[in-house]
Amino acid sequence: MSFKLFSGNCPRNVSKDAKYSVRTGNGKYVVGLMYHADEGERWHMTTEDHPDLVEMVNAVKTTHGTAPGGPFYINEYKHVIVPIGESGLYYLAGRYERVLHFDFEGNRISGEPVNSHGAPLILGDQWTGPHAGIPYVLSAGGNDIYYRSRPRPNVTTDVLLSSKRGKAIASQIARMLAVLKGPSGGRVYVNEFGVVFSPVSDDNGMNYVYFGQISMDAWFPDPTEVL
């Protein structure tokens, strides 16, 4: 079995709650997620409902000489991307279309853009979903969005939305995000539902805010199209 290197946006240096993982639970491999709840609690949630996803991730791990389990990501294209050890390389395990839900102490947690009652979120609402997502950067001044790519060893480049979709579209989307993020820009996250969320400072400290959902027609093209 072989897997292609993933050359798109590969998350690096993100917090533990910004990724999914495969771990052991009740004697089997399960999908896990750390979730920041109220009162400073951290919920270490797992689900046994996605054995196919577990198999996809573990197949990449074992094919490339590491033990099963560990972190992985699902991006806005539904790609499952898996980092391998200290190599800095990410591999494409495939696509995963099923919705990840985590049931914990009577709560159902997912990356869908709804509140605790199932009602759709509106722009500026508190984001209470998982923090698992792919990081992008809103440029200072709020006129573009980019991510940092490593096309080959010891080389980095910033991939701009304006270079992929044109300055007009990039500026329009960036300005929309800047309304909530602020003119200084900074990191925003996009999850597997195309939901954009980000930490924003307010009078109560740092809170995560819902920024809306992206339109894939106006977003970075699917990177697997050029693989």
GROMACS elastic network, one bead per residue, 0.5 to 0.9 nm:
[ bonds ]
;  ai    aj funct       b0    kb
    1    59     6  0.83068   500
    1    60     6  0.88053   500
    1    63     6  0.70743   500
    2    60     6  0.81409   500
    2    63     6  0.72921   500
    2    64     6  0.89660   500
    3     6     6  0.89921   500
    3    60     6  0.69387   500
    3    63     6  0.83669   500
    3    91     6  0.62104   500
    3    92     6  0.62050   500
    3    93     6  0.65861   500
    3    94     6  0.87261   500
    4    90     6  0.87295   500
    4    91     6  0.57175   500
    4    92     6  0.57220   500
    4    93     6  0.80287   500
    4   227     6  0.76988   500
    5    89     6  0.71676   500
    5    90     6  0.59124   500
    5    92     6  0.61581   500
    5   227     6  0.81790   500
    6     9     6  0.82493   500
    6    10     6  0.77142   500
    6    81     6  0.71616   500
    6    82     6  0.87644   500
    6    89     6  0.78887   500
    6    90     6  0.54515   500
    6    92     6  0.53960   500
    6   223     6  0.80485   500
    6   224     6  0.75951   500
    6   227     6  0.78113   500
    7    10     6  0.74800   500
    7    90     6  0.77822   500
    7    91     6  0.85218   500
    7   149     6  0.74972   500
    7   150     6  0.76988   500
    7   151     6  0.67706   500
    7   223     6  0.69205   500
    7   224     6  0.79709   500
    7   227     6  0.77203   500
    8   147     6  0.89656   500
    8   149     6  0.69553   500
    8   150     6  0.88799   500
    8   151     6  0.89911   500
    8   222     6  0.82837   500
    8   223     6  0.53531   500
    8   224     6  0.77735   500
    9    75     6  0.88106   500
    9   134     6  0.74421   500
    9   135     6  0.80583   500
    9   136     6  0.82969   500
    9   147     6  0.63812   500
    9   148     6  0.70170   500
    9   149     6  0.63235   500
    9   150     6  0.89710   500
    9   159     6  0.89477   500
    9   223     6  0.84433   500
   10    73     6  0.88807   500
   10    81     6  0.79616   500
   10    83     6  0.84256   500
   10    89     6  0.87179   500
   10    90     6  0.68946   500
   10   134     6  0.76751   500
   10   135     6  0.85720   500
   10   147     6  0.88042   500
   10   148     6  0.82771   500
   10   149     6  0.73677   500
   10   150     6  0.86552   500
   11    14     6  0.67471   500
   11    73     6  0.82846   500
   11   133     6  0.86329   500
   11   134     6  0.60797   500
   11   135     6  0.63742   500
   12    88     6  0.87841   500
   12   135     6  0.86464   500
   14    17     6  0.81829   500
   14    18     6  0.61877   500
   14    19     6  0.79435   500
   14   135     6  0.81802   500
   15    18     6  0.54301   500
   15    19     6  0.76927   500
   16    19     6  0.62494   500
   16    20     6  0.85064   500
   16    33     6  0.86626   500
   16    34     6  0.70666   500
   16    71     6  0.89740   500
   16   132     6  0.87797   500
   17    20     6  0.76464   500
   17    33     6  0.67552   500
   17    35     6  0.61569   500
   17    36     6  0.76193   500
   17   130     6  0.75238   500
   17   131     6  0.58179   500
   17   132     6  0.61562   500
   18    33     6  0.85794   500
   18    34     6  0.82304   500
   18    73     6  0.86531   500
   18   130     6  0.76530   500
   18   133     6  0.57910   500
   18   134     6  0.79994   500
   18   189     6  0.89143   500
   19    33     6  0.71065   500
   19    34     6  0.82533   500
   19    71     6  0.64090   500
   19    72     6  0.62573   500
   19    73     6  0.57280   500
   19    74     6  0.84266   500
   19   131     6  0.75046   500
   19   133     6  0.66449   500
   19   134     6  0.85717   500
   20    31     6  0.70789   500
   20    32     6  0.59282   500
   20    33     6  0.51924   500
   20    34     6  0.79169   500
   20    70     6  0.83921   500
   20    71     6  0.56468   500
   20    72     6  0.54183   500
   20    73     6  0.59249   500
   20    74     6  0.80778   500
   20   132     6  0.65484   500
   21    30     6  0.83261   500
   21    31     6  0.57548   500
   21    32     6  0.50415   500
   21    33     6  0.63773   500
   21    54     6  0.89966   500
   21    57     6  0.89602   500
   21    69     6  0.69652   500
   21    70     6  0.51628   500
   21    72     6  0.55893   500
   21    73     6  0.80717   500
   22    29     6  0.63994   500
   22    30     6  0.56108   500
   22    32     6  0.58530   500
   22    33     6  0.88152   500
   22    46     6  0.89729   500
   22    54     6  0.63801   500
   22    57     6  0.75442   500
   22    58     6  0.79554   500
   22    68     6  0.79281   500
   22    70     6  0.51750   500
   22    71     6  0.63857   500
   22    72     6  0.77051   500
   23    28     6  0.81771   500
   23    29     6  0.54335   500
   23    30     6  0.55408   500
   23    31     6  0.63721   500
   23    32     6  0.63903   500
   23    46     6  0.84684   500
   23    68     6  0.84432   500
   23    69     6  0.53498   500
   23    70     6  0.65307   500
   23    71     6  0.87858   500
   24    27     6  0.62717   500
   24    28     6  0.53308   500
   24    30     6  0.58637   500
   24    31     6  0.84427   500
   24    32     6  0.88487   500
   24    69     6  0.78099   500
   25    28     6  0.54431   500
   25    29     6  0.61267   500
   25    30     6  0.61630   500
   25    31     6  0.89870   500
   25    46     6  0.77752   500
   25    47     6  0.89682   500
   25    48     6  0.84758   500
   26    29     6  0.82362   500
   26    30     6  0.88232   500
   28    48     6  0.84966   500
   29    48     6  0.78368   500
   29    51     6  0.79583   500
   29    54     6  0.68361   500
   29    55     6  0.88800   500
   29    68     6  0.87218   500
   29    69     6  0.74915   500
   30    46     6  0.63649   500
   30    47     6  0.58891   500
   30    48     6  0.51434   500
   30    49     6  0.79885   500
   30    50     6  0.74206   500
   30    51     6  0.71968   500
   30    54     6  0.65288   500
   30    69     6  0.88466   500
   31    45     6  0.84229   500
   31    46     6  0.54715   500
   31    47     6  0.54650   500
   31    48     6  0.66958   500
   31    49     6  0.82938   500
   31    50     6  0.70941   500
   31    51     6  0.83364   500
   31    53     6  0.79963   500
   31    54     6  0.66290   500
   31   100     6  0.89867   500
   32    44     6  0.71311   500
   32    45     6  0.56149   500
   32    47     6  0.65881   500
   32   102     6  0.85768   500
   33    43     6  0.80490   500
   33    44     6  0.60500   500
   33    45     6  0.53075   500
   33    46     6  0.63401   500
   33    47     6  0.89315   500
   33   102     6  0.82518   500
   33   130     6  0.80837   500
   33   132     6  0.81254   500
   34    42     6  0.65231   500
   34    43     6  0.56489   500
   34    45     6  0.61220   500
   34    46     6  0.87305   500
   34   130     6  0.80686   500
   34   131     6  0.86953   500
   34   132     6  0.89221   500
   35    41     6  0.82864   500
   35    42     6  0.55235   500
   35    44     6  0.64807   500
   35    45     6  0.72398   500
   35   109     6  0.87590   500
   35   129     6  0.83242   500
   35   130     6  0.59845   500
   35   131     6  0.73807   500
   36    40     6  0.69106   500
   36    41     6  0.60607   500
   36    43     6  0.64066   500
   36   128     6  0.86712   500
   36   130     6  0.77426   500
   36   131     6  0.82803   500
   37    40     6  0.62331   500
   37    41     6  0.51425   500
   37    42     6  0.58934   500
   37    43     6  0.68027   500
   37   128     6  0.81588   500
   38    41     6  0.59979   500
   38    42     6  0.85219   500
   43   104     6  0.80180   500
   44   104     6  0.89763   500
   45   102     6  0.64733   500
   45   103     6  0.76221   500
   45   104     6  0.65958   500
   46   102     6  0.64593   500
   46   103     6  0.80556   500
   46   104     6  0.84309   500
   47    50     6  0.71445   500
   47   100     6  0.84183   500
   47   101     6  0.75955   500
   47   102     6  0.59621   500
   47   103     6  0.75757   500
   48    51     6  0.67624   500
   49    52     6  0.88020   500
   49   100     6  0.85486   500
   49   101     6  0.87711   500
   50    53     6  0.53935   500
   50    54     6  0.64785   500
   50    55     6  0.88061   500
   50    98     6  0.84504   500
   50   100     6  0.79874   500
   51    55     6  0.61187   500
   51    56     6  0.86348   500
   52    55     6  0.50501   500
   52    56     6  0.62535   500
   52    57     6  0.88357   500
   52    96     6  0.88568   500
   53    56     6  0.50300   500
   53    57     6  0.63645   500
   53    58     6  0.86122   500
   53    80     6  0.85024   500
   53    96     6  0.70875   500
   54    57     6  0.53503   500
   54    58     6  0.61010   500
   54    59     6  0.84549   500
   54    69     6  0.81562   500
   55    58     6  0.51828   500
   55    59     6  0.59029   500
   55    60     6  0.87465   500
   56    59     6  0.52928   500
   56    60     6  0.67331   500
   56    61     6  0.89953   500
   56    80     6  0.81774   500
   56    93     6  0.57585   500
   56    94     6  0.73886   500
   57    60     6  0.54627   500
   57    61     6  0.64780   500
   57    62     6  0.89265   500
   57    68     6  0.79009   500
   57    69     6  0.73964   500
   57    70     6  0.84426   500
   57    71     6  0.87078   500
   57    72     6  0.72185   500
   57    80     6  0.77205   500
   57    81     6  0.81330   500
   57    82     6  0.66161   500
   57    93     6  0.63580   500
   58    62     6  0.60657   500
   58    63     6  0.82939   500
   58    67     6  0.79713   500
   58    69     6  0.60120   500
   58    70     6  0.84818   500
   59    62     6  0.54169   500
   59    63     6  0.59123   500
   59    64     6  0.85797   500
   59    68     6  0.77461   500
   59    93     6  0.78922   500
   60    63     6  0.51915   500
   60    64     6  0.62940   500
   60    65     6  0.88197   500
   60    66     6  0.87313   500
   60    68     6  0.85253   500
   60    82     6  0.70779   500
   60    83     6  0.89307   500
   60    84     6  0.82823   500
   60    91     6  0.71558   500
   60    92     6  0.81425   500
   60    93     6  0.63644   500
   61    64     6  0.55123   500
   61    65     6  0.65259   500
   61    66     6  0.52340   500
   61    67     6  0.61995   500
   61    68     6  0.55888   500
   61    69     6  0.73294   500
   61    70     6  0.84101   500
   61    82     6  0.77713   500
   61    83     6  0.83709   500
   61    84     6  0.66934   500
   61    85     6  0.88553   500
   62    65     6  0.51361   500
   62    66     6  0.52436   500
   62    67     6  0.58782   500
   62    68     6  0.60313   500
   63    66     6  0.75825   500
   64    84     6  0.73783   500
   65    84     6  0.87598   500
   66    69     6  0.88860   500
   66    84     6  0.74049   500
   66    85     6  0.72766   500
   67    70     6  0.84460   500
   70    82     6  0.86622   500
   70    83     6  0.86439   500
   71    82     6  0.69600   500
   71    83     6  0.71825   500
   72    80     6  0.69779   500
   72    81     6  0.58653   500
   72    83     6  0.66237   500
   73    79     6  0.79168   500
   73    80     6  0.57092   500
   73    81     6  0.53238   500
   73    82     6  0.65896   500
   73    83     6  0.87194   500
   73   132     6  0.76092   500
   73   133     6  0.72764   500
   73   134     6  0.76738   500
   73   192     6  0.89037   500
   74    77     6  0.78546   500
   74    78     6  0.56550   500
   74    79     6  0.54169   500
   74    81     6  0.63774   500
   74    95     6  0.83694   500
   74    96     6  0.78421   500
   74   132     6  0.84084   500
   74   133     6  0.74011   500
   74   134     6  0.80196   500
   74   191     6  0.71755   500
   74   192     6  0.57121   500
   75    78     6  0.53245   500
   75    79     6  0.55124   500
   75    80     6  0.68907   500
   75    81     6  0.78034   500
   75   133     6  0.67981   500
   75   134     6  0.61451   500
   75   190     6  0.73071   500
   75   191     6  0.57618   500
   75   193     6  0.82920   500
   75   194     6  0.81745   500
   76    79     6  0.73268   500
   76   133     6  0.84731   500
   76   134     6  0.79877   500
   76   190     6  0.65838   500
   76   191     6  0.55612   500
   76   193     6  0.59882   500
   76   194     6  0.50821   500
   76   195     6  0.81971   500
   76   216     6  0.85413   500
   77    80     6  0.88811   500
   77    95     6  0.79217   500
   77   192     6  0.67559   500
   77   193     6  0.85008   500
   77   194     6  0.81719   500
   77   216     6  0.86107   500
   77   222     6  0.67527   500
   77   223     6  0.89686   500
   78    94     6  0.83148   500
   78    95     6  0.52603   500
   78    96     6  0.55613   500
   78    97     6  0.62533   500
   78   192     6  0.57447   500
   78   193     6  0.82111   500
   79    92     6  0.69029   500
   79    93     6  0.74122   500
   79    94     6  0.57787   500
   79    96     6  0.65281   500
   79    97     6  0.88701   500
   79   192     6  0.83807   500
   79   224     6  0.88987   500
   80    91     6  0.84453   500
   80    92     6  0.60409   500
   80    93     6  0.53899   500
   80    94     6  0.56068   500
   80    95     6  0.57135   500
   80    96     6  0.66013   500
   81    90     6  0.62644   500
   81    91     6  0.55850   500
   81    93     6  0.59097   500
   81    94     6  0.77150   500
   81    95     6  0.89838   500
   82    89     6  0.83836   500
   82    90     6  0.53074   500
   82    91     6  0.52700   500
   82    92     6  0.65343   500
   82    93     6  0.68661   500
   83    86     6  0.85228   500
   83    87     6  0.81809   500
   83    88     6  0.68096   500
   83    89     6  0.58270   500
   83    91     6  0.64971   500
   84    87     6  0.60614   500
   84    88     6  0.66541   500
   84    89     6  0.58734   500
   84    90     6  0.62703   500
   84    91     6  0.77612   500
   85    88     6  0.70276   500
   85    89     6  0.81083   500
   86    89     6  0.80565   500
   87    90     6  0.86174   500
   92    95     6  0.83608   500
   92   224     6  0.88208   500
   96    99     6  0.84599   500
   99   110     6  0.78566   500
   99   111     6  0.85519   500
   99   112     6  0.86554   500
   99   192     6  0.89356   500
  100   109     6  0.85324   500
  100   110     6  0.62025   500
  100   111     6  0.77972   500
  101   108     6  0.64677   500
  101   109     6  0.57021   500
  101   111     6  0.81241   500
  102   107     6  0.79664   500
  102   108     6  0.56153   500
  102   109     6  0.50609   500
  102   110     6  0.64686   500
  103   106     6  0.65568   500
  103   107     6  0.55424   500
  103   109     6  0.63486   500
  104   107     6  0.51286   500
  104   108     6  0.64647   500
  104   109     6  0.77426   500
  105   108     6  0.85199   500
  107   116     6  0.82315   500
  108   116     6  0.81504   500
  109   112     6  0.85897   500
  109   116     6  0.85616   500
  109   128     6  0.86087   500
  109   129     6  0.63709   500
  109   130     6  0.71325   500
  110   113     6  0.85444   500
  110   114     6  0.89172   500
  110   129     6  0.59432   500
  110   130     6  0.64389   500
  111   114     6  0.83947   500
  111   128     6  0.89066   500
  111   129     6  0.53407   500
  111   130     6  0.58405   500
  111   131     6  0.81936   500
  111   132     6  0.79850   500
  111   133     6  0.89931   500
  111   191     6  0.69097   500
  111   192     6  0.74123   500
  111   193     6  0.68299   500
  111   195     6  0.76587   500
  112   115     6  0.87658   500
  112   120     6  0.89029   500
  112   129     6  0.73748   500
  112   191     6  0.89157   500
  112   192     6  0.86979   500
  112   193     6  0.63758   500
  112   195     6  0.75002   500
  113   118     6  0.87367   500
  113   119     6  0.84772   500
  113   120     6  0.60144   500
  113   121     6  0.56724   500
  113   122     6  0.86302   500
  113   127     6  0.83163   500
  113   129     6  0.77981   500
  113   193     6  0.80414   500
  113   195     6  0.67249   500
  113   210     6  0.80399   500
  113   212     6  0.80701   500
  113   213     6  0.82753   500
  114   117     6  0.75535   500
  114   118     6  0.51609   500
  114   119     6  0.51944   500
  114   121     6  0.50948   500
  114   122     6  0.88493   500
  114   127     6  0.89476   500
  114   128     6  0.88250   500
  114   129     6  0.83400   500
  115   118     6  0.52269   500
  115   119     6  0.54794   500
  115   120     6  0.64304   500
  115   121     6  0.61350   500
  115   125     6  0.89889   500
  115   126     6  0.88360   500
  115   127     6  0.82187   500
  115   128     6  0.72756   500
  115   129     6  0.82609   500
  116   119     6  0.75235   500
  116   128     6  0.81470   500
  117   120     6  0.89564   500
  118   121     6  0.88643   500
  121   124     6  0.84491   500
  121   125     6  0.63113   500
  121   126     6  0.85003   500
  121   127     6  0.84478   500
  121   210     6  0.74306   500
  121   212     6  0.81624   500
  122   125     6  0.57819   500
  122   210     6  0.73837   500
  122   211     6  0.82571   500
  122   212     6  0.72312   500
  123   126     6  0.88572   500
  123   180     6  0.85987   500
  123   209     6  0.81038   500
  123   210     6  0.58039   500
  123   211     6  0.54451   500
  123   212     6  0.57476   500
  124   127     6  0.84722   500
  124   180     6  0.69463   500
  124   209     6  0.57647   500
  124   210     6  0.54566   500
  124   211     6  0.62562   500
  124   212     6  0.83479   500
  125   128     6  0.89842   500
  125   208     6  0.87683   500
  125   209     6  0.57925   500
  125   210     6  0.54402   500
  125   211     6  0.81079   500
  126   207     6  0.72484   500
  126   208     6  0.59603   500
  126   210     6  0.59431   500
  127   130     6  0.83300   500
  127   131     6  0.88289   500
  127   197     6  0.67779   500
  127   198     6  0.82467   500
  127   207     6  0.80329   500
  127   208     6  0.52052   500
  127   211     6  0.87044   500
  128   131     6  0.85499   500
  128   208     6  0.74496   500
  128   209     6  0.82611   500
  128   210     6  0.86446   500
  129   132     6  0.87027   500
  130   133     6  0.82806   500
  131   189     6  0.79867   500
  131   191     6  0.83417   500
  131   197     6  0.82506   500
  131   198     6  0.87611   500
  131   208     6  0.86716   500
  132   189     6  0.80817   500
  132   190     6  0.84159   500
  132   191     6  0.65721   500
  132   192     6  0.88627   500
  133   188     6  0.89369   500
  133   189     6  0.52555   500
  133   190     6  0.50954   500
  133   192     6  0.72460   500
  133   195     6  0.88273   500
  133   196     6  0.86438   500
  133   197     6  0.87504   500
  134   188     6  0.82117   500
  134   189     6  0.52117   500
  134   190     6  0.51562   500
  134   191     6  0.61608   500
  134   192     6  0.86383   500
  135   147     6  0.74619   500
  135   187     6  0.62970   500
  135   188     6  0.56884   500
  135   190     6  0.65684   500
  135   191     6  0.89997   500
  136   145     6  0.68688   500
  136   146     6  0.58728   500
  136   147     6  0.51260   500
  136   148     6  0.82736   500
  136   186     6  0.82467   500
  136   187     6  0.56461   500
  136   188     6  0.53745   500
  136   189     6  0.60544   500
  136   190     6  0.75886   500
  137   140     6  0.89909   500
  137   144     6  0.85044   500
  137   145     6  0.55592   500
  137   146     6  0.53381   500
  137   147     6  0.61278   500
  137   148     6  0.88142   500
  137   185     6  0.71869   500
  137   186     6  0.52612   500
  137   188     6  0.59858   500
  137   189     6  0.85037   500
  138   141     6  0.84364   500
  138   142     6  0.62005   500
  138   143     6  0.77578   500
  138   144     6  0.61791   500
  138   146     6  0.67456   500
  138   174     6  0.65697   500
  138   177     6  0.77137   500
  138   178     6  0.75964   500
  138   181     6  0.83780   500
  138   184     6  0.83505   500
  138   186     6  0.51218   500
  138   187     6  0.61994   500
  138   188     6  0.69907   500
  139   142     6  0.53801   500
  139   143     6  0.63559   500
  139   144     6  0.54098   500
  139   145     6  0.57415   500
  139   146     6  0.73631   500
  139   174     6  0.79484   500
  139   183     6  0.85276   500
  139   184     6  0.74422   500
  139   185     6  0.51602   500
  139   186     6  0.66082   500
  139   187     6  0.88785   500
  140   143     6  0.74993   500
  140   144     6  0.83012   500
  140   182     6  0.87728   500
  140   183     6  0.60548   500
  140   186     6  0.71903   500
  141   144     6  0.82863   500
  141   175     6  0.86378   500
  141   178     6  0.81010   500
  141   182     6  0.84645   500
  141   184     6  0.60246   500
  141   185     6  0.66286   500
  142   145     6  0.80257   500
  142   171     6  0.74021   500
  142   173     6  0.89539   500
  142   174     6  0.53033   500
  142   175     6  0.53636   500
  142   176     6  0.84751   500
  142   177     6  0.76266   500
  142   178     6  0.53972   500
  142   179     6  0.87011   500
  142   181     6  0.88479   500
  142   182     6  0.77894   500
  142   183     6  0.56878   500
  142   184     6  0.73216   500
  142   185     6  0.60094   500
  143   167     6  0.84154   500
  143   170     6  0.68930   500
  143   172     6  0.75860   500
  143   173     6  0.81574   500
  143   174     6  0.52448   500
  143   175     6  0.61118   500
  143   178     6  0.84753   500
  144   160     6  0.69219   500
  144   161     6  0.64608   500
  144   162     6  0.64865   500
  144   167     6  0.78209   500
  144   170     6  0.54046   500
  144   171     6  0.54953   500
  144   172     6  0.85478   500
  144   173     6  0.78277   500
  144   174     6  0.53109   500
  144   175     6  0.81366   500
  145   159     6  0.84488   500
  145   160     6  0.58795   500
  145   161     6  0.54749   500
  145   162     6  0.76061   500
  145   170     6  0.68763   500
  145   171     6  0.83491   500
  145   173     6  0.83197   500
  145   174     6  0.62653   500
  146   158     6  0.62066   500
  146   159     6  0.53034   500
  146   161     6  0.58667   500
  146   162     6  0.85624   500
  147   157     6  0.84149   500
  147   158     6  0.56484   500
  147   159     6  0.54248   500
  147   160     6  0.69097   500
  147   161     6  0.86534   500
  148   156     6  0.66501   500
  148   157     6  0.56699   500
  148   159     6  0.61111   500
  148   160     6  0.88885   500
  149   152     6  0.89781   500
  149   155     6  0.83788   500
  149   156     6  0.55437   500
  149   157     6  0.52625   500
  149   158     6  0.60936   500
  149   159     6  0.66984   500
  150   153     6  0.70282   500
  150   154     6  0.76119   500
  150   155     6  0.56612   500
  150   157     6  0.64484   500
  150   158     6  0.88991   500
  151   154     6  0.87605   500
  151   155     6  0.64434   500
  151   156     6  0.66439   500
  151   157     6  0.76084   500
  152   155     6  0.56512   500
  152   156     6  0.77860   500
  153   156     6  0.83966   500
  159   162     6  0.87269   500
  159   163     6  0.73780   500
  159   164     6  0.82917   500
  160   163     6  0.52758   500
  160   164     6  0.68151   500
  160   165     6  0.88843   500
  160   170     6  0.84405   500
  160   220     6  0.85693   500
  161   164     6  0.51662   500
  161   165     6  0.59322   500
  161   166     6  0.72195   500
  161   167     6  0.78627   500
  161   169     6  0.83198   500
  161   170     6  0.55767   500
  161   171     6  0.88666   500
  161   218     6  0.88763   500
  161   219     6  0.70603   500
  161   220     6  0.60890   500
  162   165     6  0.52973   500
  162   168     6  0.75542   500
  162   169     6  0.71560   500
  162   171     6  0.75572   500
  163   166     6  0.57438   500
  163   167     6  0.73011   500
  163   170     6  0.86244   500
  164   167     6  0.88043   500
  164   170     6  0.87093   500
  164   219     6  0.81765   500
  164   220     6  0.62914   500
  164   221     6  0.72546   500
  165   168     6  0.81039   500
  165   169     6  0.62673   500
  165   170     6  0.66425   500
  165   217     6  0.89197   500
  165   218     6  0.66002   500
  165   219     6  0.71611   500
  165   220     6  0.72000   500
  165   221     6  0.84189   500
  166   169     6  0.57918   500
  166   170     6  0.62670   500
  166   171     6  0.85899   500
  167   170     6  0.51312   500
  167   171     6  0.58361   500
  167   172     6  0.84371   500
  168   171     6  0.52615   500
  168   172     6  0.61935   500
  168   173     6  0.88093   500
  169   172     6  0.51442   500
  169   173     6  0.63304   500
  169   174     6  0.85220   500
  169   218     6  0.66989   500
  169   219     6  0.87669   500
  170   173     6  0.53732   500
  170   174     6  0.59866   500
  170   175     6  0.84991   500
  170   218     6  0.79367   500
  170   219     6  0.82938   500
  171   174     6  0.50535   500
  171   175     6  0.59637   500
  171   176     6  0.85681   500
  172   175     6  0.53255   500
  172   176     6  0.64265   500
  172   177     6  0.89432   500
  173   176     6  0.51731   500
  173   177     6  0.64619   500
  173   178     6  0.86822   500
  173   214     6  0.85596   500
  173   218     6  0.83141   500
  173   219     6  0.89012   500
  174   177     6  0.51859   500
  174   178     6  0.60725   500
  174   179     6  0.88474   500
  175   179     6  0.64602   500
  175   183     6  0.88691   500
  176   179     6  0.55656   500
  176   180     6  0.77115   500
  176   211     6  0.85144   500
  177   180     6  0.58105   500
  177   181     6  0.60145   500
  177   182     6  0.80291   500
  177   185     6  0.86829   500
  177   188     6  0.88256   500
  177   196     6  0.88315   500
  177   211     6  0.65541   500
  177   212     6  0.86783   500
  178   183     6  0.58517   500
  178   184     6  0.82148   500
  178   185     6  0.66184   500
  179   182     6  0.58380   500
  179   183     6  0.78125   500
  180   183     6  0.89962   500
  180   200     6  0.77554   500
  180   209     6  0.81672   500
  180   210     6  0.89848   500
  180   211     6  0.71917   500
  181   184     6  0.77329   500
  181   185     6  0.61866   500
  181   186     6  0.75047   500
  181   187     6  0.89007   500
  181   188     6  0.84358   500
  181   198     6  0.76222   500
  181   199     6  0.82274   500
  181   200     6  0.63723   500
  181   201     6  0.88451   500
  181   209     6  0.89910   500
  181   211     6  0.86307   500
  182   185     6  0.59155   500
  182   186     6  0.86103   500
  182   200     6  0.86442   500
  185   188     6  0.88640   500
  186   198     6  0.89588   500
  187   198     6  0.69668   500
  187   199     6  0.82779   500
  188   196     6  0.67654   500
  188   197     6  0.59979   500
  188   199     6  0.76564   500
  188   211     6  0.89226   500
  189   195     6  0.79360   500
  189   196     6  0.55269   500
  189   197     6  0.54032   500
  189   198     6  0.59579   500
  190   193     6  0.78408   500
  190   194     6  0.56865   500
  190   195     6  0.53707   500
  190   197     6  0.66591   500
  190   198     6  0.88571   500
  190   213     6  0.84244   500
  190   214     6  0.84233   500
  191   194     6  0.53754   500
  191   195     6  0.54517   500
  191   196     6  0.68611   500
  191   197     6  0.84422   500
  192   195     6  0.72589   500
  193   196     6  0.88234   500
  193   213     6  0.76980   500
  193   214     6  0.89071   500
  194   212     6  0.84023   500
  194   213     6  0.52565   500
  194   214     6  0.54638   500
  194   215     6  0.77040   500
  194   216     6  0.79604   500
  195   210     6  0.77206   500
  195   211     6  0.74174   500
  195   212     6  0.58757   500
  195   214     6  0.66148   500
  196   209     6  0.86816   500
  196   210     6  0.63526   500
  196   211     6  0.50943   500
  196   212     6  0.55398   500
  196   213     6  0.57195   500
  196   214     6  0.70866   500
  197   208     6  0.65818   500
  197   209     6  0.55057   500
  197   211     6  0.51937   500
  197   212     6  0.74333   500
  197   213     6  0.89640   500
  198   207     6  0.81313   500
  198   208     6  0.52649   500
  198   209     6  0.55846   500
  198   210     6  0.70224   500
  198   211     6  0.73727   500
  199   206     6  0.60718   500
  199   207     6  0.52527   500
  199   209     6  0.61992   500
  200   205     6  0.82418   500
  200   206     6  0.55096   500
  200   207     6  0.54420   500
  200   208     6  0.59685   500
  200   209     6  0.65939   500
  201   204     6  0.76846   500
  201   205     6  0.54958   500
  201   207     6  0.63322   500
  201   208     6  0.86297   500
  202   205     6  0.52898   500
  202   206     6  0.62340   500
  202   207     6  0.73367   500
  203   206     6  0.83542   500
  204   207     6  0.77685   500
  210   213     6  0.87647   500
  214   217     6  0.86303   500
  214   218     6  0.76357   500
  214   219     6  0.70143   500
  215   218     6  0.55009   500
  215   219     6  0.63427   500
  216   220     6  0.73727   500
  216   221     6  0.76998   500
  216   222     6  0.88411   500
  217   220     6  0.82191   500
  217   221     6  0.79746   500
  218   221     6  0.84318   500
  219   222     6  0.88302   500
  220   223     6  0.79997   500
  221   224     6  0.87038   500
  221   225     6  0.79773   500
  222   225     6  0.58207   500
  222   226     6  0.82128   500
  223   226     6  0.59946   500
  223   227     6  0.70285   500
